[in-house]
Amino acid sequence: MEDPISPSYYRGSIETTDYIIGHNLSYPAGCVIKYVTRHLRKGNPLQDLLKARWYLNKMIEELEKNEKDNDITDNDHFNTRCMGM
């Protein structure tokens, strides 16, 4: 029976969650990594890549908004703002 917490499509040479935590990624960045990592190992590759693109677009929108507001200072600011999505 497949492990519902850590299914095989998340495991490779390093577990996706360990990579995300180890690199201190924001929630949206972690989702991009998660969906790109699993897209060829799970049922619908296109759906996972579209999900990754959705999160990536959110990150880009946030950076563009902050850049426009001249409010971008460091990664902590970005991570804090994106964590609440």
N, CA, C and O atoms as a Tinker XYZ file with bonds, in Angstrom:
   340  protein
     1  N      0.838000   -1.188000    0.000000    73     2
     2  CA     0.000000    0.000000    0.000000    64     1     3
     3  C      0.886000    1.255000    0.000000    63     2     4     5
     4  O      1.872000    1.330000    0.732000    81     3
     5  N      0.522000    2.219000   -0.819000    73     3     6
     6  CA     1.275000    3.477000   -0.949000    64     5     7
     7  C      1.152000    4.300000    0.339000    63     6     8     9
     8  O      0.070000    4.410000    0.916000    81     7
     9  N      2.260000    4.865000    0.773000    73     7    10
    10  CA     2.270000    5.735000    1.949000    64     9    11
    11  C      1.556000    7.036000    1.604000    63    10    12    13
    12  O      2.033000    7.770000    0.738000    81    11
    13  N      0.417000    7.357000    2.253000    73    11    14
    14  CA    -0.330000    8.569000    1.900000    64    13    15
    15  C      0.385000    9.861000    2.316000    63    14    16    17
    16  O      0.085000   10.925000    1.775000    81    15
    17  N      1.298000    9.789000    3.242000    73    15    18
    18  CA     2.025000   10.964000    3.711000    64    17    19
    19  C      3.234000   11.256000    2.827000    63    18    20    21
    20  O      3.509000   12.412000    2.505000    81    19
    21  N      3.940000   10.225000    2.445000    73    19    22
    22  CA     5.142000   10.376000    1.624000    64    21    23
    23  C      5.083000    9.413000    0.436000    63    22    24    25
    24  O      5.824000    8.431000    0.390000    81    23
    25  N      4.193000    9.701000   -0.527000    73    23    26
    26  CA     4.057000    8.795000   -1.667000    64    25    27
    27  C      5.325000    8.729000   -2.508000    63    26    28    29
    28  O      6.172000    9.621000   -2.453000    81    27
    29  N      5.439000    7.670000   -3.279000    73    27    30
    30  CA     6.660000    7.422000   -4.059000    64    29    31
    31  C      6.965000    8.539000   -5.049000    63    30    32    33
    32  O      8.133000    8.757000   -5.368000    81    31
    33  N      5.959000    9.256000   -5.546000    73    31    34
    34  CA     6.234000   10.308000   -6.521000    64    33    35
    35  C      6.901000   11.531000   -5.895000    63    34    36    37
    36  O      7.312000   12.437000   -6.620000    81    35
    37  N      7.018000   11.579000   -4.568000    73    35    38
    38  CA     7.758000   12.661000   -3.914000    64    37    39
    39  C      9.178000   12.239000   -3.539000    63    38    40    41
    40  O      9.975000   13.070000   -3.102000    81    39
    41  N      9.497000   10.966000   -3.703000    73    39    42
    42  CA    10.799000   10.471000   -3.263000    64    41    43
    43  C     11.732000   10.248000   -4.433000    63    42    44    45
    44  O     11.351000    9.678000   -5.455000    81    43
    45  N     12.939000   10.699000   -4.269000    73    43    46
    46  CA    13.998000   10.474000   -5.246000    64    45    47
    47  C     15.281000   10.367000   -4.451000    63    46    48    49
    48  O     15.311000    9.721000   -3.404000    81    47
    49  N     16.333000   10.987000   -4.934000    73    47    50
    50  CA    17.585000   10.968000   -4.179000    64    49    51
    51  C     17.456000   11.812000   -2.909000    63    50    52    53
    52  O     18.184000   11.591000   -1.941000    81    51
    53  N     16.540000   12.769000   -2.910000    73    51    54
    54  CA    16.230000   13.552000   -1.715000    64    53    55
    55  C     14.723000   13.763000   -1.716000    63    54    56    57
    56  O     14.129000   14.037000   -2.758000    81    55
    57  N     14.114000   13.637000   -0.558000    73    55    58
    58  CA    12.672000   13.856000   -0.479000    64    57    59
    59  C     12.372000   15.333000   -0.716000    63    58    60    61
    60  O     13.072000   16.208000   -0.206000    81    59
    61  N     11.337000   15.597000   -1.484000    73    59    62
    62  CA    10.987000   16.963000   -1.864000    64    61    63
    63  C     10.822000   17.866000   -0.652000    63    62    64    65
    64  O     11.320000   18.991000   -0.648000    81    63
    65  N     10.138000   17.394000    0.362000    73    63    66
    66  CA     9.924000   18.197000    1.570000    64    65    67
    67  C     11.243000   18.546000    2.238000    63    66    68    69
    68  O     11.419000   19.670000    2.708000    81    67
    69  N     12.174000   17.598000    2.287000    73    67    70
    70  CA    13.490000   17.873000    2.886000    64    69    71
    71  C     14.221000   18.958000    2.097000    63    70    72    73
    72  O     14.878000   19.815000    2.688000    81    71
    73  N     14.112000   18.928000    0.778000    73    71    74
    74  CA    14.745000   19.957000   -0.054000    64    73    75
    75  C     14.140000   21.326000    0.223000    63    74    76    77
    76  O     14.866000   22.305000    0.398000    81    75
    77  N     12.816000   21.395000    0.264000    73    75    78
    78  CA    12.118000   22.662000    0.484000    64    77    79
    79  C     12.488000   23.252000    1.834000    63    78    80    81
    80  O     12.800000   24.439000    1.929000    81    79
    81  N     12.456000   22.433000    2.879000    73    79    82
    82  CA    12.803000   22.905000    4.221000    64    81    83
    83  C     14.290000   23.248000    4.294000    63    82    84    85
    84  O     14.667000   24.270000    4.867000    81    83
    85  N     15.128000   22.396000    3.716000    73    83    86
    86  CA    16.575000   22.615000    3.751000    64    85    87
    87  C     17.016000   23.901000    3.070000    63    86    88    89
    88  O     18.051000   24.470000    3.417000    81    87
    89  N     16.228000   24.361000    2.098000    73    87    90
    90  CA    16.553000   25.596000    1.386000    64    89    91
    91  C     15.711000   26.777000    1.864000    63    90    92    93
    92  O     15.757000   27.862000    1.284000    81    91
    93  N     14.939000   26.549000    2.930000    73    91    94
    94  CA    14.151000   27.625000    3.558000    64    93    95
    95  C     13.290000   28.359000    2.522000    63    94    96    97
    96  O     13.255000   29.589000    2.494000    81    95
    97  N     12.603000   27.598000    1.681000    73    95    98
    98  CA    11.799000   28.194000    0.615000    64    97    99
    99  C     10.443000   28.653000    1.135000    63    98   100   101
   100  O      9.905000   28.093000    2.091000    81    99
   101  N      9.911000   29.667000    0.498000    73    99   102
   102  CA     8.569000   30.133000    0.822000    64   101   103
   103  C      7.552000   29.082000    0.392000    63   102   104   105
   104  O      7.882000   28.152000   -0.343000    81   103
   105  N      6.323000   29.234000    0.853000    73   103   106
   106  CA     5.274000   28.296000    0.474000    64   105   107
   107  C      5.102000   28.208000   -1.046000    63   106   108   109
   108  O      5.100000   27.103000   -1.589000    81   107
   109  N      4.957000   29.340000   -1.750000    73   107   110
   110  CA     4.782000   29.236000   -3.206000    64   109   111
   111  C      5.984000   28.613000   -3.912000    63   110   112   113
   112  O      5.814000   27.823000   -4.841000    81   111
   113  N      7.197000   28.960000   -3.479000    73   111   114
   114  CA     8.393000   28.372000   -4.099000    64   113   115
   115  C      8.438000   26.871000   -3.841000    63   114   116   117
   116  O      8.818000   26.096000   -4.718000    81   115
   117  N      8.050000   26.467000   -2.641000    73   115   118
   118  CA     7.992000   25.044000   -2.320000    64   117   119
   119  C      6.995000   24.304000   -3.193000    63   118   120   121
   120  O      7.241000   23.173000   -3.610000    81   119
   121  N      5.867000   24.950000   -3.468000    73   119   122
   122  CA     4.857000   24.330000   -4.344000    64   121   123
   123  C      5.385000   24.178000   -5.762000    63   122   124   125
   124  O      5.129000   23.163000   -6.409000    81   123
   125  N      6.111000   25.164000   -6.250000    73   123   126
   126  CA     6.704000   25.053000   -7.588000    64   125   127
   127  C      7.625000   23.834000   -7.624000    63   126   128   129
   128  O      7.542000   23.021000   -8.544000    81   127
   129  N      8.494000   23.708000   -6.634000    73   127   130
   130  CA     9.421000   22.570000   -6.562000    64   129   131
   131  C      8.638000   21.264000   -6.492000    63   130   132   133
   132  O      8.956000   20.308000   -7.198000    81   131
   133  N      7.615000   21.224000   -5.639000    73   131   134
   134  CA     6.816000   20.011000   -5.453000    64   133   135
   135  C      6.183000   19.560000   -6.771000    63   134   136   137
   136  O      6.305000   18.396000   -7.154000    81   135
   137  N      5.509000   20.475000   -7.458000    73   135   138
   138  CA     4.797000   20.082000   -8.670000    64   137   139
   139  C      5.734000   19.756000   -9.827000    63   138   140   141
   140  O      5.457000   18.843000  -10.605000    81   139
   141  N      6.830000   20.484000   -9.950000    73   139   142
   142  CA     7.788000   20.178000  -11.016000    64   141   143
   143  C      8.469000   18.834000  -10.748000    63   142   144   145
   144  O      8.689000   18.043000  -11.665000    81   143
   145  N      8.796000   18.591000   -9.490000    73   143   146
   146  CA     9.471000   17.348000   -9.127000    64   145   147
   147  C      8.611000   16.126000   -9.423000    63   146   148   149
   148  O      9.129000   15.106000   -9.879000    81   147
   149  N      7.321000   16.210000   -9.175000    73   147   150
   150  CA     6.473000   15.034000   -9.311000    64   149   151
   151  C      5.771000   14.909000  -10.661000    63   150   152   153
   152  O      5.113000   13.899000  -10.912000    81   151
   153  N      5.893000   15.898000  -11.528000    73   151   154
   154  CA     5.041000   15.921000  -12.723000    64   153   155
   155  C      5.162000   14.687000  -13.623000    63   154   156   157
   156  O      4.185000   14.311000  -14.270000    81   155
   157  N      6.314000   14.061000  -13.677000    73   155   158
   158  CA     6.456000   12.858000  -14.512000    64   157   159
   159  C      6.184000   11.568000  -13.745000    63   158   160   161
   160  O      6.181000   10.487000  -14.334000    81   159
   161  N      5.958000   11.672000  -12.451000    73   159   162
   162  CA     5.771000   10.481000  -11.618000    64   161   163
   163  C      4.321000   10.278000  -11.204000    63   162   164   165
   164  O      3.986000    9.259000  -10.601000    81   163
   165  N      3.469000   11.227000  -11.518000    73   163   166
   166  CA     2.074000   11.151000  -11.097000    64   165   167
   167  C      1.199000   11.185000  -12.334000    63   166   168   169
   168  O      1.678000   11.481000  -13.429000    81   167
   169  N     -0.065000   10.889000  -12.171000    73   167   170
   170  CA    -1.008000   10.690000  -13.261000    64   169   171
   171  C     -1.057000   11.694000  -14.395000    63   170   172   173
   172  O     -1.098000   11.287000  -15.556000    81   171
   173  N     -1.054000   12.993000  -14.109000    73   171   174
   174  CA    -1.285000   13.985000  -15.155000    64   173   175
   175  C     -0.162000   15.030000  -15.155000    63   174   176   177
   176  O     -0.254000   16.020000  -14.431000    81   175
   177  N      0.894000   14.829000  -15.953000    73   175   178
   178  CA     2.033000   15.752000  -15.951000    64   177   179
   179  C      1.645000   17.192000  -16.260000    63   178   180   181
   180  O      2.147000   18.117000  -15.621000    81   179
   181  N      0.770000   17.390000  -17.218000    73   179   182
   182  CA     0.378000   18.751000  -17.586000    64   181   183
   183  C     -0.303000   19.464000  -16.419000    63   182   184   185
   184  O     -0.035000   20.639000  -16.168000    81   183
   185  N     -1.168000   18.768000  -15.716000    73   183   186
   186  CA    -1.859000   19.381000  -14.581000    64   185   187
   187  C     -0.863000   19.855000  -13.516000    63   186   188   189
   188  O     -1.002000   20.955000  -12.980000    81   187
   189  N      0.133000   19.029000  -13.214000    73   187   190
   190  CA     1.136000   19.434000  -12.221000    64   189   191
   191  C      1.955000   20.623000  -12.706000    63   190   192   193
   192  O      2.260000   21.519000  -11.919000    81   191
   193  N      2.312000   20.649000  -13.972000    73   191   194
   194  CA     3.073000   21.793000  -14.487000    64   193   195
   195  C      2.225000   23.064000  -14.505000    63   194   196   197
   196  O      2.752000   24.153000  -14.280000    81   195
   197  N      0.945000   22.948000  -14.761000    73   195   198
   198  CA     0.058000   24.113000  -14.704000    64   197   199
   199  C     -0.062000   24.627000  -13.267000    63   198   200   201
   200  O     -0.121000   25.836000  -13.041000    81   199
   201  N     -0.097000   23.724000  -12.313000    73   199   202
   202  CA    -0.124000   24.133000  -10.902000    64   201   203
   203  C      1.181000   24.849000  -10.550000    63   202   204   205
   204  O      1.161000   25.880000   -9.878000    81   203
   205  N      2.302000   24.309000  -10.996000    73   203   206
   206  CA     3.597000   24.950000  -10.738000    64   205   207
   207  C      3.613000   26.341000  -11.343000    63   206   208   209
   208  O      4.080000   27.289000  -10.712000    81   207
   209  N      3.107000   26.468000  -12.559000    73   207   210
   210  CA     3.073000   27.772000  -13.222000    64   209   211
   211  C      2.197000   28.766000  -12.455000    63   210   212   213
   212  O      2.532000   29.947000  -12.366000    81   211
   213  N      1.076000   28.291000  -11.899000    73   211   214
   214  CA     0.190000   29.161000  -11.125000    64   213   215
   215  C      0.955000   29.768000   -9.943000    63   214   216   217
   216  O      0.893000   30.975000   -9.707000    81   215
   217  N      1.675000   28.916000   -9.206000    73   215   218
   218  CA     2.453000   29.414000   -8.064000    64   217   219
   219  C      3.600000   30.310000   -8.516000    63   218   220   221
   220  O      3.879000   31.322000   -7.873000    81   219
   221  N      4.259000   29.960000   -9.595000    73   219   222
   222  CA     5.338000   30.787000  -10.118000    64   221   223
   223  C      4.813000   32.154000  -10.537000    63   222   224   225
   224  O      5.447000   33.175000  -10.271000    81   223
   225  N      3.660000   32.174000  -11.191000    73   223   226
   226  CA     3.047000   33.453000  -11.574000    64   225   227
   227  C      2.718000   34.303000  -10.352000    63   226   228   229
   228  O      2.891000   35.521000  -10.382000    81   227
   229  N      2.245000   33.671000   -9.274000    73   227   230
   230  CA     1.972000   34.412000   -8.035000    64   229   231
   231  C      3.255000   35.037000   -7.495000    63   230   232   233
   232  O      3.251000   36.186000   -7.053000    81   231
   233  N      4.345000   34.286000   -7.531000    73   231   234
   234  CA     5.627000   34.814000   -7.055000    64   233   235
   235  C      6.081000   35.985000   -7.912000    63   234   236   237
   236  O      6.555000   36.993000   -7.388000    81   235
   237  N      5.939000   35.859000   -9.213000    73   235   238
   238  CA     6.330000   36.940000  -10.136000    64   237   239
   239  C      5.471000   38.174000   -9.897000    63   238   240   241
   240  O      5.987000   39.290000   -9.839000    81   239
   241  N      4.161000   37.977000   -9.758000    73   239   242
   242  CA     3.259000   39.107000   -9.490000    64   241   243
   243  C      3.654000   39.839000   -8.212000    63   242   244   245
   244  O      3.648000   41.069000   -8.168000    81   243
   245  N      3.992000   39.091000   -7.190000    73   243   246
   246  CA     4.384000   39.698000   -5.903000    64   245   247
   247  C      5.676000   40.502000   -6.060000    63   246   248   249
   248  O      5.784000   41.617000   -5.551000    81   247
   249  N      6.648000   39.933000   -6.763000    73   247   250
   250  CA     7.905000   40.653000   -6.986000    64   249   251
   251  C      7.682000   41.912000   -7.824000    63   250   252   253
   252  O      8.249000   42.964000   -7.528000    81   251
   253  N      6.865000   41.808000   -8.860000    73   251   254
   254  CA     6.580000   42.982000   -9.694000    64   253   255
   255  C      5.852000   44.059000   -8.893000    63   254   256   257
   256  O      6.142000   45.247000   -9.029000    81   255
   257  N      4.915000   43.637000   -8.065000    73   255   258
   258  CA     4.188000   44.588000   -7.224000    64   257   259
   259  C      5.136000   45.281000   -6.251000    63   258   260   261
   260  O      5.088000   46.500000   -6.088000    81   259
   261  N      5.991000   44.499000   -5.611000    73   259   262
   262  CA     6.943000   45.072000   -4.658000    64   261   263
   263  C      7.964000   45.963000   -5.350000    63   262   264   265
   264  O      8.354000   47.003000   -4.817000    81   263
   265  N      8.391000   45.556000   -6.529000    73   263   266
   266  CA     9.347000   46.361000   -7.284000    64   265   267
   267  C      8.711000   47.691000   -7.681000    63   266   268   269
   268  O      9.337000   48.747000   -7.605000    81   267
   269  N      7.463000   47.611000   -8.101000    73   267   270
   270  CA     6.734000   48.815000   -8.486000    64   269   271
   271  C      6.569000   49.753000   -7.291000    63   270   272   273
   272  O      6.692000   50.971000   -7.422000    81   271
   273  N      6.292000   49.176000   -6.138000    73   271   274
   274  CA     6.136000   49.964000   -4.911000    64   273   275
   275  C      7.480000   50.338000   -4.301000    63   274   276   277
   276  O      7.545000   51.046000   -3.296000    81   275
   277  N      8.571000   49.843000   -4.935000    73   275   278
   278  CA     9.924000   50.055000   -4.416000    64   277   279
   279  C     10.024000   49.579000   -2.976000    63   278   280   281
   280  O     10.689000   50.190000   -2.139000    81   279
   281  N      9.340000   48.460000   -2.712000    73   279   282
   282  CA     9.225000   47.936000   -1.357000    64   281   283
   283  C     10.010000   46.646000   -1.167000    63   282   284   285
   284  O      9.905000   46.011000   -0.118000    81   283
   285  N     10.795000   46.249000   -2.163000    73   283   286
   286  CA    11.525000   45.001000   -2.042000    64   285   287
   287  C     12.870000   45.267000   -1.362000    63   286   288   289
   288  O     13.653000   46.101000   -1.817000    81   287
   289  N     13.124000   44.555000   -0.279000    73   287   290
   290  CA    14.363000   44.790000    0.457000    64   289   291
   291  C     15.220000   43.543000    0.541000    63   290   292   293
   292  O     16.433000   43.610000    0.345000    81   291
   293  N     14.603000   42.403000    0.831000    73   291   294
   294  CA    15.378000   41.166000    0.945000    64   293   295
   295  C     14.462000   39.966000    0.821000    63   294   296   297
   296  O     13.244000   40.112000    0.712000    81   295
   297  N     15.056000   38.767000    0.837000    73   295   298
   298  CA    14.280000   37.535000    0.698000    64   297   299
   299  C     13.340000   37.317000    1.862000    63   298   300   301
   300  O     12.258000   36.760000    1.674000    81   299
   301  N     13.720000   37.744000    3.079000    73   299   302
   302  CA    12.842000   37.562000    4.223000    64   301   303
   303  C     11.533000   38.295000    4.019000    63   302   304   305
   304  O     10.470000   37.779000    4.365000    81   303
   305  N     11.598000   39.506000    3.457000    73   303   306
   306  CA    10.386000   40.266000    3.180000    64   305   307
   307  C      9.518000   39.498000    2.200000    63   306   308   309
   308  O      8.312000   39.370000    2.408000    81   307
   309  N     10.115000   38.987000    1.136000    73   307   310
   310  CA     9.369000   38.236000    0.131000    64   309   311
   311  C      8.779000   36.972000    0.733000    63   310   312   313
   312  O      7.599000   36.684000    0.531000    81   311
   313  N      9.581000   36.214000    1.468000    73   311   314
   314  CA     9.095000   34.981000    2.068000    64   313   315
   315  C      7.967000   35.228000    3.036000    63   314   316   317
   316  O      7.005000   34.461000    3.065000    81   315
   317  N      8.057000   36.275000    3.828000    73   315   318
   318  CA     7.003000   36.603000    4.774000    64   317   319
   319  C      5.709000   36.932000    4.055000    63   318   320   321
   320  O      4.641000   36.473000    4.461000    81   319
   321  N      5.788000   37.719000    2.994000    73   319   322
   322  CA     4.585000   38.091000    2.258000    64   321   323
   323  C      3.977000   36.897000    1.545000    63   322   324   325
   324  O      2.753000   36.779000    1.481000    81   323
   325  N      4.794000   36.017000    1.015000    73   323   326
   326  CA     4.285000   34.875000    0.256000    64   325   327
   327  C      3.778000   33.754000    1.150000    63   326   328   329
   328  O      2.931000   32.967000    0.728000    81   327
   329  N      4.275000   33.667000    2.362000    73   327   330
   330  CA     3.848000   32.599000    3.246000    64   329   331
   331  C      2.358000   32.709000    3.562000    63   330   332   333
   332  O      1.710000   31.699000    3.838000    81   331
   333  N      1.814000   33.910000    3.525000    73   331   334
   334  CA     0.424000   34.107000    3.873000    64   333   335
   335  C     -0.547000   33.818000    2.750000    63   334   336   337
   336  O     -1.754000   33.974000    2.931000    81   335
   337  N     -0.056000   33.400000    1.595000    73   335   338
   338  CA    -0.950000   33.144000    0.458000    64   337   339
   339  C     -1.869000   31.993000    0.739000    63   338   340
   340  O     -2.689000   31.638000   -0.108000    81   339
